[in-house]
Amino acid sequence: MEIMLFSNGKVAGNTELLEYGYEWIESAMERTKAKKLLFIPYAMIRSSYDERARQLREGFARFGCDVTSIDTVSDPVRAIEEADGFLVSGGNTWVLNKMLHDLGLVRPLRKAILMHNKLYIGWSAGTNIAAPTIRTTNDMPIVTAAILPSLNLVPFQINPHYIEATIEGHMGETRDERIEEFLVVNPHEVVAGIPEGTMLQVSGRTLRYFSANGKPMKLFRAAQEPCYYRQDESIQFLMEHGC
């Protein structure tokens, strides 16, 4: 497997999508030799599929890659089978997950990634759907869909855009409190909170955490104090779904 799960698409000062992760992506490209990438933009609500595809095409040209948007092909399943890898956009996780299920693309994607070792690069919503379910997304369910199971590429839940903050005057739950509520109801789960500018990568069966800004990953377990993991600290135990 070669799976790259980014918290977000850009950090301050970036002009290109995933620019802060280009060095990490380049290493993955060298390992996988991926050249034909399929862009899956279904999470995008407020932006043009075509414009985002153009941006990715220009950005990934530096790696010698060609990018095709799945909405432009006549046979999405065949496009998945013929691609070397996938770019899955951020946006609304509920819409993305519903579209993949409605179009019958979950099984073909899992087969391509898990059985044929095709490269998967997701950010934000594209990272959420790599978990077993989308129950730890930050997004509103703006579509009528109660579809929670997702691609299940990794055996733990992820909370992208994780922020450890309390806003003055805000009386709603903090992110930590929301995750704590999830774990009260689902005590067998663990949740990896990954802040902006960070990435989880699975290469083979090896899981690593990368941070462009030094921010740690925050790991949540039921009835336990959260703990922090920084880049190069071992988090391999998360792949064993026993934690």
C-alpha positions as CSV (number, residue, x, y, z in Angstrom):
1,M,0.0,0.0,0.0
2,E,1.0,3.6,-0.6
3,I,-1.4,5.9,1.2
4,M,-0.9,9.6,1.9
5,L,-3.5,11.2,4.2
6,F,-3.1,15.0,4.5
7,S,-5.0,17.1,7.0
8,N,-5.5,19.9,4.5
9,G,-4.7,21.1,1.0
10,K,-2.7,24.3,1.8
11,V,-0.9,26.0,4.7
12,A,-0.1,29.8,4.9
13,G,2.2,30.9,2.2
14,N,1.4,28.1,-0.2
15,T,0.3,29.0,-3.7
16,E,-0.2,25.4,-5.0
17,L,-2.4,22.6,-3.6
18,L,-0.4,20.2,-1.4
19,E,2.7,22.3,-1.9
20,Y,3.8,21.8,1.7
21,G,3.9,18.0,1.0
22,Y,5.7,18.0,-2.3
23,E,8.9,16.5,-0.9
24,W,6.9,13.7,0.7
25,I,4.9,13.2,-2.5
26,E,8.0,13.1,-4.6
27,S,9.4,10.2,-2.5
28,A,6.1,8.3,-3.0
29,M,6.2,8.9,-6.7
30,E,9.7,7.5,-6.9
31,R,8.6,4.4,-5.0
32,T,5.4,3.7,-6.9
33,K,6.3,5.0,-10.4
34,A,2.8,6.4,-10.6
35,K,2.2,8.5,-13.7
36,K,-1.5,8.3,-14.5
37,L,-3.5,9.8,-11.7
38,L,-7.3,9.9,-11.4
39,F,-8.7,13.0,-9.6
40,I,-11.9,12.4,-7.5
41,P,-13.5,15.8,-6.8
42,Y,-16.9,14.8,-5.5
43,A,-16.4,16.5,-2.1
44,M,-16.1,19.9,-3.7
45,I,-19.2,22.0,-3.4
46,R,-18.2,25.7,-3.9
47,S,-15.4,25.2,-6.4
48,S,-15.1,24.1,-10.0
49,Y,-14.1,20.6,-10.7
50,D,-12.4,21.7,-13.9
51,E,-10.4,24.5,-12.2
52,R,-9.2,22.2,-9.4
53,A,-8.2,19.5,-12.0
54,R,-6.2,22.1,-13.9
55,Q,-4.4,23.1,-10.7
56,L,-3.5,19.6,-9.9
57,R,-2.5,18.8,-13.5
58,E,-0.1,21.8,-13.4
59,G,1.2,21.0,-9.9
60,F,1.8,17.2,-10.5
61,A,3.4,17.8,-13.8
62,R,6.6,18.4,-11.8
63,F,6.5,14.6,-11.0
64,G,5.9,13.6,-14.6
65,C,2.2,12.8,-13.9
66,D,-0.9,13.2,-15.9
67,V,-4.1,14.0,-14.0
68,T,-7.6,13.1,-15.3
69,S,-10.8,14.1,-13.4
70,I,-13.2,11.2,-12.9
71,D,-16.2,13.3,-13.8
72,T,-14.9,13.6,-17.4
73,V,-14.7,9.8,-18.2
74,S,-17.5,7.7,-19.5
75,D,-16.6,4.6,-17.4
76,P,-15.4,5.6,-13.8
77,V,-14.8,1.9,-12.8
78,R,-12.6,1.3,-15.8
79,A,-10.8,4.6,-15.1
80,I,-10.0,3.4,-11.6
81,E,-8.7,0.1,-13.0
82,E,-6.5,1.9,-15.5
83,A,-5.1,4.6,-13.2
84,D,-1.8,4.3,-11.3
85,G,-3.1,6.3,-8.4
86,F,-5.8,8.6,-7.0
87,L,-6.1,12.2,-5.8
88,V,-9.1,12.7,-3.6
89,S,-10.1,16.3,-2.8
90,G,-11.2,17.9,0.4
91,G,-14.6,19.5,0.7
92,N,-17.7,17.9,2.2
93,T,-17.1,14.3,3.5
94,W,-20.8,13.4,3.4
95,V,-21.2,14.3,-0.2
96,L,-18.0,12.5,-1.2
97,N,-18.8,9.3,0.6
98,K,-22.4,9.3,-0.7
99,M,-21.2,9.7,-4.3
100,L,-18.7,6.9,-4.0
101,H,-21.4,4.6,-2.7
102,D,-24.0,5.7,-5.2
103,L,-21.7,5.3,-8.1
104,G,-20.5,1.9,-7.0
105,L,-16.9,3.0,-6.6
106,V,-16.0,1.9,-3.1
107,R,-15.2,-1.7,-4.0
108,P,-13.2,-0.8,-7.1
109,L,-11.2,1.8,-5.2
110,R,-10.5,-0.6,-2.3
111,K,-9.4,-3.3,-4.8
112,A,-7.1,-0.9,-6.6
113,I,-5.5,0.4,-3.4
114,L,-5.3,-2.6,-1.2
115,M,-4.9,-5.4,-3.7
116,H,-3.0,-3.7,-6.5
117,N,-1.0,-1.2,-4.4
118,K,-2.1,1.9,-6.3
119,L,-1.2,5.2,-4.8
120,Y,-3.8,7.1,-2.8
121,I,-3.4,10.8,-1.9
122,G,-6.3,12.4,0.0
123,W,-6.7,15.6,1.9
124,S,-9.4,16.7,4.4
125,A,-12.6,14.9,3.2
126,G,-10.3,12.6,1.1
127,T,-8.5,11.7,4.3
128,N,-11.8,11.2,6.3
129,I,-13.0,8.5,3.9
130,A,-9.8,6.5,4.4
131,A,-10.9,5.6,7.9
132,P,-13.4,2.8,8.5
133,T,-16.2,5.3,8.8
134,I,-16.7,9.1,8.4
135,R,-18.1,9.5,11.9
136,T,-15.2,11.8,13.0
137,T,-15.6,14.3,10.1
138,N,-16.0,18.0,11.0
139,D,-18.5,18.5,8.1
140,M,-22.2,19.0,8.2
141,P,-24.4,16.3,6.6
142,I,-25.7,18.6,3.9
143,V,-27.1,15.7,1.9
144,T,-29.7,13.3,3.0
145,A,-27.4,10.4,3.6
146,A,-26.8,8.2,6.6
147,I,-23.9,6.3,4.9
148,L,-21.2,6.1,7.4
149,P,-18.9,3.2,6.3
150,S,-16.1,4.5,4.0
151,L,-13.0,3.1,2.3
152,N,-11.5,1.5,5.4
153,L,-7.9,1.8,4.2
154,V,-6.6,2.3,7.7
155,P,-8.1,0.7,10.9
156,F,-8.5,3.8,13.0
157,Q,-10.6,7.0,12.9
158,I,-9.1,10.3,11.7
159,N,-10.0,13.9,12.5
160,P,-8.4,16.2,9.9
161,H,-8.0,19.9,10.5
162,Y,-7.6,19.1,14.2
163,I,-7.3,22.2,16.3
164,E,-6.6,22.3,20.0
165,A,-8.2,25.6,20.9
166,T,-10.9,27.3,23.0
167,I,-12.5,30.3,21.4
168,E,-13.3,33.1,23.8
169,G,-17.1,33.6,24.1
170,H,-17.8,30.3,22.3
171,M,-20.1,28.1,24.4
172,G,-20.3,25.1,22.1
173,E,-18.2,22.0,22.5
174,T,-14.5,22.1,21.7
175,R,-13.0,19.6,19.2
176,D,-11.6,17.6,22.1
177,E,-15.1,17.4,23.7
178,R,-16.7,16.3,20.4
179,I,-14.1,13.5,20.0
180,E,-14.6,12.6,23.7
181,E,-18.3,12.2,23.1
182,F,-17.6,9.9,20.1
183,L,-15.4,7.7,22.3
184,V,-18.0,7.5,25.1
185,V,-20.4,6.0,22.6
186,N,-17.6,4.0,20.7
187,P,-15.1,3.1,23.4
188,H,-13.4,0.5,21.2
189,E,-12.3,3.1,18.7
190,V,-9.3,5.4,18.6
191,V,-9.1,8.8,16.9
192,A,-6.0,10.4,15.4
193,G,-6.3,14.2,15.4
194,I,-4.0,15.6,12.7
195,P,-3.6,19.4,12.6
196,E,-3.0,21.6,9.5
197,G,0.2,20.9,7.6
198,T,0.5,17.3,8.6
199,M,0.1,13.9,7.0
200,L,-0.3,10.2,7.8
201,Q,1.4,7.8,5.4
202,V,1.1,4.1,5.0
203,S,3.9,2.6,2.9
204,G,3.6,-1.2,2.7
205,R,2.4,-1.8,6.2
206,T,4.4,0.9,7.8
207,L,2.6,3.9,9.2
208,R,4.4,7.2,9.8
209,Y,3.4,10.7,10.7
210,F,4.8,13.8,9.0
211,S,4.6,17.4,10.0
212,A,5.7,20.4,8.0
213,N,5.4,22.8,10.9
214,G,6.3,20.6,14.0
215,K,2.8,20.2,15.1
216,P,2.2,16.8,16.8
217,M,-0.6,14.3,16.1
218,K,-3.0,14.0,19.1
219,L,-4.3,10.5,19.8
220,F,-7.6,10.0,21.6
221,R,-8.7,6.8,23.4
222,A,-11.7,6.2,25.6
223,A,-11.3,6.9,29.3
224,Q,-7.7,7.9,28.8
225,E,-5.8,11.2,28.6
226,P,-4.9,12.0,25.0
227,C,-1.3,11.6,24.0
228,Y,0.9,13.4,21.5
229,Y,3.1,11.9,18.8
230,R,5.6,13.9,16.8
231,Q,7.3,13.2,13.4
232,D,9.5,10.1,13.5
233,E,7.9,8.8,16.7
234,S,6.5,5.3,16.2
235,I,2.8,5.0,15.7
236,Q,2.9,1.6,14.0
237,F,0.6,0.2,16.8
238,L,-2.3,2.0,15.2
239,M,-2.2,-0.4,12.2
240,E,-3.0,-3.3,14.5
241,H,-6.5,-2.0,15.6
242,G,-5.8,-3.0,19.2
243,C,-4.0,0.1,20.3
